Amino acid sequence: MTTTIDLAAMGEMAKKASKETARATTEQKNNALQTLADNILKAKSEILKANEEDIFQAKASGMDEAMLDRLSLGGRLEGIVEDTRKLIDLPDPVGKTIENRTLENGLKLTKRRTPIGVLGVIYESRPNVTIDVSALTIKTGNCAILRGGSETLNSNLALVKVIHQSLEDVHLPKNAIQFINNTDRSLVTKLLHLHEYVDLIIPRGGAGLHQFCRENSKIPVITGGIGICHLFVDETADLPRTLEVIYNAKTQRPTVCNALDTVLLHESIADSFLPKIIDRLGASNVSFRLDPKAFKLLEEHSPESKALVDPAEEKDWNTEWLSLVLGIKVVGSLDEAISHIQDHSSGHSDGILTENDQNAKKFVDEIDSSSVYVNASTRFTDGSQFGLGAEVAISTQKLHARGPMGLEELTTYKWVIEGDYHTRK
Amino acid sequence: MTTTIDLAAMGEMAKKASKETARATTEQKNNALQTLADNILKAKSEILKANEEDIFQAKASGMDEAMLDRLSLGGRLEGIVEDTRKLIDLPDPVGKTIENRTLENGLKLTKRRTPIGVLGVIYESRPNVTIDVSALTIKTGNCAILRGGSETLNSNLALVKVIHQSLEDVHLPKNAIQFINNTDRSLVTKLLHLHEYVDLIIPRGGAGLHQFCRENSKIPVITGGIGICHLFVDETADLPRTLEVIYNAKTQRPTVCNALDTVLLHESIADSFLPKIIDRLGASNVSFRLDPKAFKLLEEHSPESKALVDPAEEKDWNTEWLSLVLGIKVVGSLDEAISHIQDHSSGHSDGILTENDQNAKKFVDEIDSSSVYVNASTRFTDGSQFGLGAEVAISTQKLHARGPMGLEELTTYKWVIEGDYHTRK
């Protein structure tokens, strides 16, 4: 299915709509979310029918089960609706005063939150992103141009129809959310060059998509979502509880970016603790990549576990597993652990397990990741877990937003300066 | 003068140094600034000699007076030193807690300011930028790779020598500030592709440089510095005081980005006020570009002023004059003024002059510029005027920072999460 797309015209319409949405009241925006939630449920059978078409085509093209699962909206619409409703209760960041000061000369300065303007969101197989992102966009007074994956086109078109209906129902501009109804890949590049109209690009997908956006965009991009996450087990850690944290971080949801990838074990606890990790996680189908020291240790202390382990290759330390694989390395010191993490972390989520406050402080000071943990699972890096209420992406770059991006991170600010016909000396 | 440059090696050294500078104490960093200030004065004759070489070569190549003036450090080193010393008293943003919360599950979250890491700063003819940017970089625990203009190479090398000496004097890594000692333009592109090591690109220069960076960078860029600035004179404005604000905004320093470019006059006051603007500013050598209505008005009311005015062409409304030229347009309403500004502003600084609070509010709500003024000169958009104490750039884009960027804007944050062996449910 192809449709001729005039992206510049879409950009211009989005820019125009953004002037209107920027001035929408909190009540109007919440009303839009409420209507959207209601309308999704009303259109449920239509949406699921479109989704089934996508699934049928995906199956025919031989898509694997994991991908098919990401594609499916079956049994998930109620959750999506609930998430949309939750946004209603969150505070509207737009218009909020961030800072307020009167200068010596009497000028009154107010730093005030405003919408960013027009977002370009490029995503892959999950059609729920269409609603998630649209709802966040509406709540923050922004506009968005969405570009979904080709494998979810039917689902997305059905969802976008509901979004447009909802915007019209509450008299907000339909062009606040536009969808690129054409799966020609060259349109992604064109979107990335639309800096005249688009203020921010948010990719939602794998490392390849993030890299493509970073390398080709003339618009600021929030890169992230790629987590090579570490936990370091210090010699003073409470080991039985540490085991549960490692188990949780690796197995609770292994396919996501905040799942654990590498465990670093202090050598003084490695010989007793390593076999316990292998036993506990191995029983849940985790397999392991061990550095030479760990490999040797295991051979000595728990030769029967050998079936589950492979020697790690160098590239394994730079791999986001997204599956039930765990790298394990024995280190001689906290410094060695920090240095390994500095070299291999993607800057997403890294933690230390320790009872030593000084070591915890050193780790927190020296590890420069979006989320640095002391005695907790990396799985908490998430907008809703952090109490931000919602999340549009997890940023692992350092500009504008870092870590989970909620509503505030979809805003910028302007300075308002009020004077009495002040002139500069 | 060319030197072989291994930019990747410079990036790697900067990244390494940034781990050290990120942990430097406020005292260490202030000590470095104090030493830098002292060392600049000690090396004054050496610096000025190098600067004279640049000026000599620039004169020989036929550089105009305005450019020569920007190039010259003569009589300016004391000011540069004073600015460096001023940074010492400003609060160190690094390590500051931005937000603090304990979640229901007991996890303690702290959002803590950290340095950005490695800055790539690309600038043109002003050698004072070398010291300004280095001082700001040091104070914020960042590192920088500097790329100055070819016409200031000697001055920059002399200044960088002092910077390196100062860093060594206080035992901070010399590689915290590196300078690309080669004026081959292809190195700019290479710097823009160094995303593995550089976290942020800050261009300091004209529109061409900003555009080049935005279009070629794989690293986030702060664009800005281009100001097409407007003042709208509403029908209720106090006209005598308004005249002084317009005079100040246009003439106080016409070569900078926050100088006034276009005045919009409400038609109900235009016939009496337009000739006053022409008289007052014309006496200071300002010339004018008038829209048809204004042109006609002037012909009727003040034909003797005609020598100073030209009819405006459409492109004039999109021109940053940077000189004693002022565009003037008569508009029929506040809405028409807002619409003109929305179409032509660069998003830098725009203002309204009015005694009507509702009109002021509407203007402030609808004009989406970094700095929106009510009854004040646009000339105040400046880090030091805003009380930020210092300024590395003025951003007109919407990500990360908007308007004058001071010390805080050279930082990012990380989330620190402290738990009691928490696992996610």
HADDOCK unambig.tbl for C-alpha pairs under 7 A between the chains (distance, minus, plus):
assign (segid A and resid 116 and name CA) (segid B and resid 398 and name CA) 6.30 0.50 0.50
assign (segid A and resid 214 and name CA) (segid B and resid 218 and name CA) 5.50 0.50 0.50
assign (segid A and resid 215 and name CA) (segid B and resid 218 and name CA) 5.03 0.50 0.50
assign (segid A and resid 218 and name CA) (segid B and resid 214 and name CA) 5.51 0.50 0.50
assign (segid A and resid 218 and name CA) (segid B and resid 215 and name CA) 5.03 0.50 0.50
assign (segid A and resid 220 and name CA) (segid B and resid 220 and name CA) 6.13 0.50 0.50
assign (segid A and resid 241 and name CA) (segid B and resid 421 and name CA) 6.19 0.50 0.50
assign (segid A and resid 242 and name CA) (segid B and resid 421 and name CA) 6.55 0.50 0.50
assign (segid A and resid 245 and name CA) (segid B and resid 421 and name CA) 6.17 0.50 0.50
assign (segid A and resid 245 and name CA) (segid B and resid 422 and name CA) 6.70 0.50 0.50
assign (segid A and resid 245 and name CA) (segid B and resid 423 and name CA) 5.57 0.50 0.50
assign (segid A and resid 248 and name CA) (segid B and resid 423 and name CA) 5.90 0.50 0.50
assign (segid A and resid 248 and name CA) (segid B and resid 424 and name CA) 6.81 0.50 0.50
assign (segid A and resid 369 and name CA) (segid B and resid 414 and name CA) 6.57 0.50 0.50
assign (segid A and resid 370 and name CA) (segid B and resid 414 and name CA) 4.88 0.50 0.50
assign (segid A and resid 370 and name CA) (segid B and resid 415 and name CA) 5.95 0.50 0.50
assign (segid A and resid 371 and name CA) (segid B and resid 414 and name CA) 5.91 0.50 0.50
assign (segid A and resid 371 and name CA) (segid B and resid 415 and name CA) 4.62 0.50 0.50
assign (segid A and resid 371 and name CA) (segid B and resid 416 and name CA) 5.82 0.50 0.50
assign (segid A and resid 372 and name CA) (segid B and resid 415 and name CA) 6.18 0.50 0.50
assign (segid A and resid 372 and name CA) (segid B and resid 416 and name CA) 4.88 0.50 0.50
assign (segid A and resid 372 and name CA) (segid B and resid 417 and name CA) 6.09 0.50 0.50
assign (segid A and resid 373 and name CA) (segid B and resid 416 and name CA) 5.99 0.50 0.50
assign (segid A and resid 373 and name CA) (segid B and resid 417 and name CA) 4.77 0.50 0.50
assign (segid A and resid 373 and name CA) (segid B and resid 418 and name CA) 5.88 0.50 0.50
assign (segid A and resid 374 and name CA) (segid B and resid 417 and name CA) 6.20 0.50 0.50
assign (segid A and resid 374 and name CA) (segid B and resid 418 and name CA) 4.72 0.50 0.50
assign (segid A and resid 374 and name CA) (segid B and resid 419 and name CA) 6.05 0.50 0.50
assign (segid A and resid 375 and name CA) (segid B and resid 418 and name CA) 6.30 0.50 0.50
assign (segid A and resid 375 and name CA) (segid B and resid 419 and name CA) 5.05 0.50 0.50
assign (segid A and resid 375 and name CA) (segid B and resid 420 and name CA) 5.52 0.50 0.50
assign (segid A and resid 375 and name CA) (segid B and resid 421 and name CA) 4.52 0.50 0.50
assign (segid A and resid 375 and name CA) (segid B and resid 422 and name CA) 6.73 0.50 0.50
assign (segid A and resid 376 and name CA) (segid B and resid 418 and name CA) 6.87 0.50 0.50
assign (segid A and resid 376 and name CA) (segid B and resid 419 and name CA) 5.19 0.50 0.50
assign (segid A and resid 376 and name CA) (segid B and resid 420 and name CA) 6.55 0.50 0.50
assign (segid A and resid 376 and name CA) (segid B and resid 421 and name CA) 4.69 0.50 0.50
assign (segid A and resid 376 and name CA) (segid B and resid 422 and name CA) 4.50 0.50 0.50
assign (segid A and resid 376 and name CA) (segid B and resid 423 and name CA) 6.23 0.50 0.50
assign (segid A and resid 377 and name CA) (segid B and resid 422 and name CA) 6.09 0.50 0.50
assign (segid A and resid 377 and name CA) (segid B and resid 423 and name CA) 5.27 0.50 0.50
assign (segid A and resid 377 and name CA) (segid B and resid 424 and name CA) 6.87 0.50 0.50
assign (segid A and resid 379 and name CA) (segid B and resid 424 and name CA) 6.32 0.50 0.50
assign (segid A and resid 380 and name CA) (segid B and resid 424 and name CA) 6.45 0.50 0.50
assign (segid A and resid 398 and name CA) (segid B and resid 116 and name CA) 6.29 0.50 0.50
assign (segid A and resid 398 and name CA) (segid B and resid 412 and name CA) 5.95 0.50 0.50
assign (segid A and resid 399 and name CA) (segid B and resid 400 and name CA) 5.60 0.50 0.50
assign (segid A and resid 399 and name CA) (segid B and resid 412 and name CA) 6.64 0.50 0.50
assign (segid A and resid 400 and name CA) (segid B and resid 399 and name CA) 5.60 0.50 0.50
assign (segid A and resid 400 and name CA) (segid B and resid 400 and name CA) 3.55 0.50 0.50
assign (segid A and resid 402 and name CA) (segid B and resid 413 and name CA) 6.80 0.50 0.50
assign (segid A and resid 402 and name CA) (segid B and resid 414 and name CA) 6.76 0.50 0.50
assign (segid A and resid 412 and name CA) (segid B and resid 398 and name CA) 5.96 0.50 0.50
assign (segid A and resid 412 and name CA) (segid B and resid 399 and name CA) 6.64 0.50 0.50
assign (segid A and resid 413 and name CA) (segid B and resid 402 and name CA) 6.79 0.50 0.50
assign (segid A and resid 414 and name CA) (segid B and resid 369 and name CA) 6.58 0.50 0.50
assign (segid A and resid 414 and name CA) (segid B and resid 370 and name CA) 4.87 0.50 0.50
assign (segid A and resid 414 and name CA) (segid B and resid 371 and name CA) 5.93 0.50 0.50
assign (segid A and resid 414 and name CA) (segid B and resid 402 and name CA) 6.75 0.50 0.50
assign (segid A and resid 415 and name CA) (segid B and resid 370 and name CA) 5.93 0.50 0.50
assign (segid A and resid 415 and name CA) (segid B and resid 371 and name CA) 4.61 0.50 0.50
assign (segid A and resid 415 and name CA) (segid B and resid 372 and name CA) 6.18 0.50 0.50
assign (segid A and resid 416 and name CA) (segid B and resid 371 and name CA) 5.81 0.50 0.50
assign (segid A and resid 416 and name CA) (segid B and resid 372 and name CA) 4.88 0.50 0.50
assign (segid A and resid 416 and name CA) (segid B and resid 373 and name CA) 5.99 0.50 0.50
assign (segid A and resid 417 and name CA) (segid B and resid 372 and name CA) 6.09 0.50 0.50
assign (segid A and resid 417 and name CA) (segid B and resid 373 and name CA) 4.77 0.50 0.50
assign (segid A and resid 417 and name CA) (segid B and resid 374 and name CA) 6.19 0.50 0.50
assign (segid A and resid 418 and name CA) (segid B and resid 373 and name CA) 5.90 0.50 0.50
assign (segid A and resid 418 and name CA) (segid B and resid 374 and name CA) 4.73 0.50 0.50
assign (segid A and resid 418 and name CA) (segid B and resid 375 and name CA) 6.31 0.50 0.50
assign (segid A and resid 418 and name CA) (segid B and resid 376 and name CA) 6.87 0.50 0.50
assign (segid A and resid 419 and name CA) (segid B and resid 374 and name CA) 6.06 0.50 0.50
assign (segid A and resid 419 and name CA) (segid B and resid 375 and name CA) 5.06 0.50 0.50
assign (segid A and resid 419 and name CA) (segid B and resid 376 and name CA) 5.19 0.50 0.50
assign (segid A and resid 420 and name CA) (segid B and resid 375 and name CA) 5.52 0.50 0.50
assign (segid A and resid 420 and name CA) (segid B and resid 376 and name CA) 6.55 0.50 0.50
assign (segid A and resid 421 and name CA) (segid B and resid 241 and name CA) 6.17 0.50 0.50
assign (segid A and resid 421 and name CA) (segid B and resid 242 and name CA) 6.54 0.50 0.50
assign (segid A and resid 421 and name CA) (segid B and resid 245 and name CA) 6.17 0.50 0.50
assign (segid A and resid 421 and name CA) (segid B and resid 375 and name CA) 4.51 0.50 0.50
assign (segid A and resid 421 and name CA) (segid B and resid 376 and name CA) 4.68 0.50 0.50
assign (segid A and resid 422 and name CA) (segid B and resid 245 and name CA) 6.70 0.50 0.50
assign (segid A and resid 422 and name CA) (segid B and resid 375 and name CA) 6.71 0.50 0.50
assign (segid A and resid 422 and name CA) (segid B and resid 376 and name CA) 4.49 0.50 0.50
assign (segid A and resid 422 and name CA) (segid B and resid 377 and name CA) 6.08 0.50 0.50
assign (segid A and resid 423 and name CA) (segid B and resid 245 and name CA) 5.56 0.50 0.50
assign (segid A and resid 423 and name CA) (segid B and resid 248 and name CA) 5.89 0.50 0.50
assign (segid A and resid 423 and name CA) (segid B and resid 376 and name CA) 6.23 0.50 0.50
assign (segid A and resid 423 and name CA) (segid B and resid 377 and name CA) 5.26 0.50 0.50
assign (segid A and resid 424 and name CA) (segid B and resid 248 and name CA) 6.79 0.50 0.50
assign (segid A and resid 424 and name CA) (segid B and resid 377 and name CA) 6.85 0.50 0.50
assign (segid A and resid 424 and name CA) (segid B and resid 379 and name CA) 6.30 0.50 0.50
assign (segid A and resid 424 and name CA) (segid B and resid 380 and name CA) 6.44 0.50 0.50
